[in-house]
Amino acid sequence: MSGSFRARGWWPAAGAVVVAAAAIGGVAFAATRGGSAPAHRILVTDTACAPHWAAPRSGRTVFTVENTSKVTTYNIDLASSNHVSVYGQIEGLDPGTSDTMDVVLPPGAYTFECGAFGGGTLDSDIARVSGPRVAAARSFQPVTPAQMRQVTFTYRLSLQPWLRKLAQDTDALTAAVKAGRLTAARSLWLTAHLDYSRLGAAYDTFGPYNDLIDGRPLGLPGGVRDPGFHGFLRLESGLWHGQPQTELASVAVALDRSVHGLVHAFPRLTMPDGDVPLRTHEILENTLQFELTGETDEGSHTNLATAWANVQGTNLALAAVSEILGSSSPGLVQRVQTGLTHLGEELKAYERPDGAWVPLQSLPRAQRERLDAATSGLLEQLELVPDRLEIQATLSTNGRETDD
Amino acid sequence: MTERKLSRRGFIKVGAAAGGGALLAGAGLHEAVGHAATTSGLPSFEGPHQAMVLAETTQATALVSFDVVAGSRRELQDLLRTLTARMRLLYRGGLPQNDGPASPLDDNGILGPSLPAQQVAFVLGLGASLFDGRYGLASLKPARLSEMVSFPNDNLDPARTGGDLSLQVCAADADTVIHAVRDITKHTRGAMQPRWRIDGFKSPPRPAGTPRNLLGFKDGIANPDVSDADAMRRLVWVQRGSSEPEWTAGGTYQVVRVIRMLVEFWDRVSIGEQENMIGRRRATGAPLDANSEFAAPDYANDPHGDRIPLDAHIRLANPRTAATGENLILRRGYNYDRGVDANGNLDQGLIFTCYQQDLERQFMVTQRRLIGEPLVDYVSPVGGGYFFCPRGVQGATDYLARGLFA
């Protein structure tokens, strides 16, 4: 089983080279120009975006952008003159404040876009950057709100069959617990918990339902026996620590009710636009923090199975964004897909023929290190997904995005 | 019986020999040397308060929590005398005591043959568990003192939480801190046992102003002004005539939270998200609506959080309204860095430490406001404790927490 490991690409290598090259460019630039700040001062006022701005030479430039408006907060982009590619960005520059914008510009034509909070975007004049070619263009293509709505729609649609499966499997689990078939219940528990783990409920995706369905006993005075501890992990604790059926039946029934509540409420649970790209990154952050440490283990020793389901959940999120991400960052999509496939295979190898899983705790150090390295390396790639899929900030009319 | 099991230097023997002022004389450092003038002397705990509470943080620190194992109230009293005596000696510096050629040297030698003067400072605190039935102190427990409360995002490890005593050792150099920890544990052996410990450091200003934490943000910018004696009376020191036991006057509540920062994850988050979670610019420390780190954010003119999000850390922690002025705490945090976790992720973060006159009115209220803030996904409080730091010592025969035995 462990013989199936293959050598993995060391992900950061390619990125590191680019960064190093850019840094060297920056040093050279600073040396020749002495960081001449005044030439790169950009003004934003109530009525004008970067009036009379002078284009720098190609390469790395640090602009100081100053918002002299008394009332308006702006999102500020430095974009190609056709408004397609963004080379630098300041999110939420408040009135009366300034911030730096560090950019690497190849020769070409550029414009500043100043998107006012509350609506309206001002564009600057177009200025032409000339100078030597720049090896690595550092830009991204923001997606439109309409594109992102489509992503959210696609993702939510793809969860529907899995939600139905979750409800069916939780029904079966509950029936087994109520009937006192606890050996069968332990196996059914795993099936249903993996259904839920596949949904990628990282970071409040399901609002209050997540605490009821998959919450942890953190902060509860009574720990795992606290009446405020509900859901799969509560049931796990009882099923694997010999709690009698009479006490577990109500836990299972409550879990089943919460699951059906989620399935019922799902069509109305709002999901902020931009959440799917965040989930693509953050599901596996949770896996690394909570599953691959064994921190959430309440006795079933199935963290590796949960991690495997999390990989599938990441795949669901990635599938929804891959088309638009693929048009701007085909290499990234390919690297992430390959990495997810490999990590999924590594994890699946720990499932025994009888459906039980090898306990994380029993893995030799080398195997744990390989899993941690694969997951961490993949995360260094996945972090790019939300950044590359940022919604066009200069068109935003809803104020700041927040994570929750 | 007990005494026979202890080494010659065991606490009980030393404590028994002390019987008043004798310990001080017996253990005294040679006075002729060790007065090398220092320009950067640290404050002592002699005076109305333990002065290190207000003093600026040092470059290095150790925070050690102890469980008291002394067998009686009298032994606890001796422990506090011995602790005070060792702290005095370590602070004063000079030649270590000479026990003659038939004993191992009293001093561990880490700082060389003569100890530098005023280069180490201490804060001693008492935990709620010290006021259980063991020493007959239940009726003297500070009114607000409790065991550490677990908040919803906390992941407290009992082995790294609580304790009967807290001792913070502060110095410019790590070896000075370690010297003092070794000295104090040696001279209190048999009476208290270390329960958990964490070492911290202060980063130098980068490039100027308030030092940064390991999230890369300047941390501790908006603290009450310690030179404002009136503010310190209102916010830090317990006053006589309050609902507190008489002996607590001049003391203060200490909260320690060891907050791990999930730095790998944090480093994978865009700067815009980071700044919105904190409410300040990472590069400068300025609130998002201003240009200088020391500018006060203007929440009154930003009721919807367009400029500084309503759930930004600085905004929840300190809303800067008239009503929340009484909730202010004095922060004295240190960064920590202690190896790796089970995944090979770096175990580093903040030894959040704060002082306040009223644990409930200040720290607890503030911490409740922070429940569910976006930042919780990137931090994990793993340990710490609540302690009460008694007033300073006044006069050669005084010792810390003497008020408990009045």
Interface residues (C-beta under 8 A of the other chain):
Chain A: T73 Q89 E91 G92 D94 P95 G96 T97 S98 D99 T100 F117 G118 Y203 L218 G219 L220 P221 H281 E285 L288 Q289 L292 T293 G294 E295 R368 E369 D372 A373 S376 L379 E380 L382 E383 P386 D387 G399 R400 T402 D403 D404
Chain B: S150 F151 P152 N153 D154 N155 L262 E264 F265 R268 V269 S270 G272 E273 E275 N276 M277 R281 A283 A286 L288 D289 A290 N291 H304 G305 D306 R307 I308 P309 D311 D341 A342 N343 G344 N345 G372 P374 D377
